[in-house]
């Protein structure tokens, strides 16, 4: 029987330009990653909304 190891995130938050899209990779608690592809306009909107959330 294999040793049980605690699940950890799969690395840091990453953002990269791939083709015409922007790829966001977010490590999840419990392991794995959430991968989201968005357009440049969507990324700008997300950045604005995050700024608003940080101010509140």
Phi and psi restraints in degrees (range 20) as a CNS / XPLOR table:
assign (resid 1 and name C) (resid 2 and name N)
       (resid 2 and name CA) (resid 2 and name C) 1.0 -73.2 20.0 2
assign (resid 2 and name N) (resid 2 and name CA)
       (resid 2 and name C) (resid 3 and name N) 1.0 149.4 20.0 2
assign (resid 2 and name C) (resid 3 and name N)
       (resid 3 and name CA) (resid 3 and name C) 1.0 -68.3 20.0 2
assign (resid 3 and name N) (resid 3 and name CA)
       (resid 3 and name C) (resid 4 and name N) 1.0 139.5 20.0 2
assign (resid 3 and name C) (resid 4 and name N)
       (resid 4 and name CA) (resid 4 and name C) 1.0 -84.0 20.0 2
assign (resid 4 and name N) (resid 4 and name CA)
       (resid 4 and name C) (resid 5 and name N) 1.0 126.9 20.0 2
assign (resid 4 and name C) (resid 5 and name N)
       (resid 5 and name CA) (resid 5 and name C) 1.0 -115.6 20.0 2
assign (resid 5 and name N) (resid 5 and name CA)
       (resid 5 and name C) (resid 6 and name N) 1.0 144.1 20.0 2
assign (resid 5 and name C) (resid 6 and name N)
       (resid 6 and name CA) (resid 6 and name C) 1.0 -65.6 20.0 2
assign (resid 6 and name N) (resid 6 and name CA)
       (resid 6 and name C) (resid 7 and name N) 1.0 142.3 20.0 2
assign (resid 6 and name C) (resid 7 and name N)
       (resid 7 and name CA) (resid 7 and name C) 1.0 -81.4 20.0 2
assign (resid 7 and name N) (resid 7 and name CA)
       (resid 7 and name C) (resid 8 and name N) 1.0 133.2 20.0 2
assign (resid 7 and name C) (resid 8 and name N)
       (resid 8 and name CA) (resid 8 and name C) 1.0 -124.4 20.0 2
assign (resid 8 and name N) (resid 8 and name CA)
       (resid 8 and name C) (resid 9 and name N) 1.0 170.1 20.0 2
assign (resid 8 and name C) (resid 9 and name N)
       (resid 9 and name CA) (resid 9 and name C) 1.0 -66.0 20.0 2
assign (resid 9 and name N) (resid 9 and name CA)
       (resid 9 and name C) (resid 10 and name N) 1.0 159.2 20.0 2
assign (resid 9 and name C) (resid 10 and name N)
       (resid 10 and name CA) (resid 10 and name C) 1.0 -96.6 20.0 2
assign (resid 10 and name N) (resid 10 and name CA)
       (resid 10 and name C) (resid 11 and name N) 1.0 49.8 20.0 2
assign (resid 10 and name C) (resid 11 and name N)
       (resid 11 and name CA) (resid 11 and name C) 1.0 104.5 20.0 2
assign (resid 11 and name N) (resid 11 and name CA)
       (resid 11 and name C) (resid 12 and name N) 1.0 -176.7 20.0 2
assign (resid 11 and name C) (resid 12 and name N)
       (resid 12 and name CA) (resid 12 and name C) 1.0 -79.1 20.0 2
assign (resid 12 and name N) (resid 12 and name CA)
       (resid 12 and name C) (resid 13 and name N) 1.0 167.2 20.0 2
assign (resid 12 and name C) (resid 13 and name N)
       (resid 13 and name CA) (resid 13 and name C) 1.0 -62.9 20.0 2
assign (resid 13 and name N) (resid 13 and name CA)
       (resid 13 and name C) (resid 14 and name N) 1.0 134.9 20.0 2
assign (resid 13 and name C) (resid 14 and name N)
       (resid 14 and name CA) (resid 14 and name C) 1.0 -132.3 20.0 2
assign (resid 14 and name N) (resid 14 and name CA)
       (resid 14 and name C) (resid 15 and name N) 1.0 144.9 20.0 2
assign (resid 14 and name C) (resid 15 and name N)
       (resid 15 and name CA) (resid 15 and name C) 1.0 -133.2 20.0 2
assign (resid 15 and name N) (resid 15 and name CA)
       (resid 15 and name C) (resid 16 and name N) 1.0 131.6 20.0 2
assign (resid 15 and name C) (resid 16 and name N)
       (resid 16 and name CA) (resid 16 and name C) 1.0 -145.2 20.0 2
assign (resid 16 and name N) (resid 16 and name CA)
       (resid 16 and name C) (resid 17 and name N) 1.0 154.5 20.0 2
assign (resid 16 and name C) (resid 17 and name N)
       (resid 17 and name CA) (resid 17 and name C) 1.0 -92.3 20.0 2
assign (resid 17 and name N) (resid 17 and name CA)
       (resid 17 and name C) (resid 18 and name N) 1.0 120.7 20.0 2
assign (resid 17 and name C) (resid 18 and name N)
       (resid 18 and name CA) (resid 18 and name C) 1.0 -131.1 20.0 2
assign (resid 18 and name N) (resid 18 and name CA)
       (resid 18 and name C) (resid 19 and name N) 1.0 111.6 20.0 2
assign (resid 18 and name C) (resid 19 and name N)
       (resid 19 and name CA) (resid 19 and name C) 1.0 65.4 20.0 2
assign (resid 19 and name N) (resid 19 and name CA)
       (resid 19 and name C) (resid 20 and name N) 1.0 -129.2 20.0 2
assign (resid 19 and name C) (resid 20 and name N)
       (resid 20 and name CA) (resid 20 and name C) 1.0 -95.2 20.0 2
assign (resid 20 and name N) (resid 20 and name CA)
       (resid 20 and name C) (resid 21 and name N) 1.0 0.6 20.0 2
assign (resid 20 and name C) (resid 21 and name N)
       (resid 21 and name CA) (resid 21 and name C) 1.0 -111.7 20.0 2
assign (resid 21 and name N) (resid 21 and name CA)
       (resid 21 and name C) (resid 22 and name N) 1.0 164.7 20.0 2
assign (resid 21 and name C) (resid 22 and name N)
       (resid 22 and name CA) (resid 22 and name C) 1.0 -109.4 20.0 2
assign (resid 22 and name N) (resid 22 and name CA)
       (resid 22 and name C) (resid 23 and name N) 1.0 129.0 20.0 2
assign (resid 22 and name C) (resid 23 and name N)
       (resid 23 and name CA) (resid 23 and name C) 1.0 -107.4 20.0 2
assign (resid 23 and name N) (resid 23 and name CA)
       (resid 23 and name C) (resid 24 and name N) 1.0 126.0 20.0 2
assign (resid 23 and name C) (resid 24 and name N)
       (resid 24 and name CA) (resid 24 and name C) 1.0 -112.1 20.0 2
assign (resid 24 and name N) (resid 24 and name CA)
       (resid 24 and name C) (resid 25 and name N) 1.0 125.0 20.0 2
assign (resid 24 and name C) (resid 25 and name N)
       (resid 25 and name CA) (resid 25 and name C) 1.0 -118.0 20.0 2
assign (resid 25 and name N) (resid 25 and name CA)
       (resid 25 and name C) (resid 26 and name N) 1.0 116.5 20.0 2
assign (resid 25 and name C) (resid 26 and name N)
       (resid 26 and name CA) (resid 26 and name C) 1.0 -113.7 20.0 2
assign (resid 26 and name N) (resid 26 and name CA)
       (resid 26 and name C) (resid 27 and name N) 1.0 122.1 20.0 2
assign (resid 26 and name C) (resid 27 and name N)
       (resid 27 and name CA) (resid 27 and name C) 1.0 -68.3 20.0 2
assign (resid 27 and name N) (resid 27 and name CA)
       (resid 27 and name C) (resid 28 and name N) 1.0 141.6 20.0 2
assign (resid 27 and name C) (resid 28 and name N)
       (resid 28 and name CA) (resid 28 and name C) 1.0 -107.9 20.0 2
assign (resid 28 and name N) (resid 28 and name CA)
       (resid 28 and name C) (resid 29 and name N) 1.0 146.9 20.0 2
assign (resid 28 and name C) (resid 29 and name N)
       (resid 29 and name CA) (resid 29 and name C) 1.0 -63.9 20.0 2
assign (resid 29 and name N) (resid 29 and name CA)
       (resid 29 and name C) (resid 30 and name N) 1.0 132.8 20.0 2
assign (resid 29 and name C) (resid 30 and name N)
       (resid 30 and name CA) (resid 30 and name C) 1.0 94.7 20.0 2
assign (resid 30 and name N) (resid 30 and name CA)
       (resid 30 and name C) (resid 31 and name N) 1.0 -3.6 20.0 2
assign (resid 30 and name C) (resid 31 and name N)
       (resid 31 and name CA) (resid 31 and name C) 1.0 106.2 20.0 2
assign (resid 31 and name N) (resid 31 and name CA)
       (resid 31 and name C) (resid 32 and name N) 1.0 159.3 20.0 2
assign (resid 31 and name C) (resid 32 and name N)
       (resid 32 and name CA) (resid 32 and name C) 1.0 88.9 20.0 2
assign (resid 32 and name N) (resid 32 and name CA)
       (resid 32 and name C) (resid 33 and name N) 1.0 -179.9 20.0 2
assign (resid 32 and name C) (resid 33 and name N)
       (resid 33 and name CA) (resid 33 and name C) 1.0 -140.3 20.0 2
assign (resid 33 and name N) (resid 33 and name CA)
       (resid 33 and name C) (resid 34 and name N) 1.0 147.2 20.0 2
assign (resid 33 and name C) (resid 34 and name N)
       (resid 34 and name CA) (resid 34 and name C) 1.0 -97.2 20.0 2
assign (resid 34 and name N) (resid 34 and name CA)
       (resid 34 and name C) (resid 35 and name N) 1.0 123.3 20.0 2
assign (resid 34 and name C) (resid 35 and name N)
       (resid 35 and name CA) (resid 35 and name C) 1.0 -114.0 20.0 2
assign (resid 35 and name N) (resid 35 and name CA)
       (resid 35 and name C) (resid 36 and name N) 1.0 123.9 20.0 2
assign (resid 35 and name C) (resid 36 and name N)
       (resid 36 and name CA) (resid 36 and name C) 1.0 -125.5 20.0 2
assign (resid 36 and name N) (resid 36 and name CA)
       (resid 36 and name C) (resid 37 and name N) 1.0 130.7 20.0 2
assign (resid 36 and name C) (resid 37 and name N)
       (resid 37 and name CA) (resid 37 and name C) 1.0 -105.8 20.0 2
assign (resid 37 and name N) (resid 37 and name CA)
       (resid 37 and name C) (resid 38 and name N) 1.0 134.2 20.0 2
assign (resid 37 and name C) (resid 38 and name N)
       (resid 38 and name CA) (resid 38 and name C) 1.0 -143.6 20.0 2
assign (resid 38 and name N) (resid 38 and name CA)
       (resid 38 and name C) (resid 39 and name N) 1.0 162.5 20.0 2
assign (resid 38 and name C) (resid 39 and name N)
       (resid 39 and name CA) (resid 39 and name C) 1.0 -82.4 20.0 2
assign (resid 39 and name N) (resid 39 and name CA)
       (resid 39 and name C) (resid 40 and name N) 1.0 170.3 20.0 2
assign (resid 39 and name C) (resid 40 and name N)
       (resid 40 and name CA) (resid 40 and name C) 1.0 -62.4 20.0 2
assign (resid 40 and name N) (resid 40 and name CA)
       (resid 40 and name C) (resid 41 and name N) 1.0 -40.7 20.0 2
assign (resid 40 and name C) (resid 41 and name N)
       (resid 41 and name CA) (resid 41 and name C) 1.0 -62.7 20.0 2
assign (resid 41 and name N) (resid 41 and name CA)
       (resid 41 and name C) (resid 42 and name N) 1.0 -41.3 20.0 2
assign (resid 41 and name C) (resid 42 and name N)
       (resid 42 and name CA) (resid 42 and name C) 1.0 -64.9 20.0 2
assign (resid 42 and name N) (resid 42 and name CA)
       (resid 42 and name C) (resid 43 and name N) 1.0 -38.3 20.0 2
assign (resid 42 and name C) (resid 43 and name N)
       (resid 43 and name CA) (resid 43 and name C) 1.0 -65.6 20.0 2
assign (resid 43 and name N) (resid 43 and name CA)
       (resid 43 and name C) (resid 44 and name N) 1.0 -39.8 20.0 2
assign (resid 43 and name C) (resid 44 and name N)
       (resid 44 and name CA) (resid 44 and name C) 1.0 -65.1 20.0 2
assign (resid 44 and name N) (resid 44 and name CA)
       (resid 44 and name C) (resid 45 and name N) 1.0 -41.5 20.0 2
assign (resid 44 and name C) (resid 45 and name N)
       (resid 45 and name CA) (resid 45 and name C) 1.0 -63.6 20.0 2
assign (resid 45 and name N) (resid 45 and name CA)
       (resid 45 and name C) (resid 46 and name N) 1.0 -43.0 20.0 2
assign (resid 45 and name C) (resid 46 and name N)
       (resid 46 and name CA) (resid 46 and name C) 1.0 -60.7 20.0 2
assign (resid 46 and name N) (resid 46 and name CA)
       (resid 46 and name C) (resid 47 and name N) 1.0 -43.6 20.0 2
assign (resid 46 and name C) (resid 47 and name N)
       (resid 47 and name CA) (resid 47 and name C) 1.0 -61.2 20.0 2
assign (resid 47 and name N) (resid 47 and name CA)
       (resid 47 and name C) (resid 48 and name N) 1.0 -42.9 20.0 2
assign (resid 47 and name C) (resid 48 and name N)
       (resid 48 and name CA) (resid 48 and name C) 1.0 -63.2 20.0 2
assign (resid 48 and name N) (resid 48 and name CA)
       (resid 48 and name C) (resid 49 and name N) 1.0 -43.8 20.0 2
assign (resid 48 and name C) (resid 49 and name N)
       (resid 49 and name CA) (resid 49 and name C) 1.0 -65.5 20.0 2
assign (resid 49 and name N) (resid 49 and name CA)
       (resid 49 and name C) (resid 50 and name N) 1.0 -37.0 20.0 2
assign (resid 49 and name C) (resid 50 and name N)
       (resid 50 and name CA) (resid 50 and name C) 1.0 -66.3 20.0 2
assign (resid 50 and name N) (resid 50 and name CA)
       (resid 50 and name C) (resid 51 and name N) 1.0 -38.5 20.0 2
assign (resid 50 and name C) (resid 51 and name N)
       (resid 51 and name CA) (resid 51 and name C) 1.0 -62.1 20.0 2
assign (resid 51 and name N) (resid 51 and name CA)
       (resid 51 and name C) (resid 52 and name N) 1.0 -42.6 20.0 2
assign (resid 51 and name C) (resid 52 and name N)
       (resid 52 and name CA) (resid 52 and name C) 1.0 -61.8 20.0 2
assign (resid 52 and name N) (resid 52 and name CA)
       (resid 52 and name C) (resid 53 and name N) 1.0 -43.9 20.0 2
assign (resid 52 and name C) (resid 53 and name N)
       (resid 53 and name CA) (resid 53 and name C) 1.0 -63.9 20.0 2
assign (resid 53 and name N) (resid 53 and name CA)
       (resid 53 and name C) (resid 54 and name N) 1.0 -35.0 20.0 2
assign (resid 53 and name C) (resid 54 and name N)
       (resid 54 and name CA) (resid 54 and name C) 1.0 -71.1 20.0 2
assign (resid 54 and name N) (resid 54 and name CA)
       (resid 54 and name C) (resid 55 and name N) 1.0 -30.1 20.0 2
assign (resid 54 and name C) (resid 55 and name N)
       (resid 55 and name CA) (resid 55 and name C) 1.0 -74.4 20.0 2
assign (resid 55 and name N) (resid 55 and name CA)
       (resid 55 and name C) (resid 56 and name N) 1.0 -34.0 20.0 2
